[in-house]
């Protein structure tokens, strides 16, 4: 089973604000899991998001 992370944990890992997390959700870049009133994220999804966000420096 995948590890689920809270919004606060996700904020800490990505070093971004709560507002930015919800903006990324709205843009479809982060996929949340809603359980009741809780918003959670799969650890694997965050790893994928980080990899897809990497940029290659110009040469």
N, C-alpha and C positions, 0 to 999 in steps of 0.2 A: 504494500500500500504506500502511496506517495505521502511524503510529509507535507502537511498543510501549514501555511504561515499566515499570521494575522496581518492586518494593515500596519500595525506598529512595527512588527518584525520586518515587513517588506519595506517600510520607510527607512528603517535602519540599514538594511542590506543595500538598497539602491541609493541611499543618501539623498532622498527627495522628500518633498512635503506631502501631506495627506491630499492637498488640492491637486498636486501633480499626479498622484496615483489615480484619483478619480477621473482626471482628464485623460489619462492613458487608457482607462477602462472605456470611457466614452468614445475614444478614437479607435477602439478595438485592438489596441496594442498589448494590453494586459487582459487576461481572461480570469474573472473572479469566479469563485464558488460561493454561492449564497446558501447559508444554513441558518434558517430563522432570520435574525437581524444581523448575524455575523457575516462579514466579507472575508474570505480566505483565498489564498493563492497556493497552487502547487509549486513546490520547490523546483521541480523540473521545468515548469513554465517560466519561472524567473531566470533560471540558467539559460534557457533558450532565448528569452528576451535580451539578456545581457550579451549573448553571442551575436544576435542579430543587430544589436546596437553598436557593435564595434566598428570603428572606421579605420581605413588604411591611410596612414599618413602620406601626403604627397611626396613623390620622389624627386 
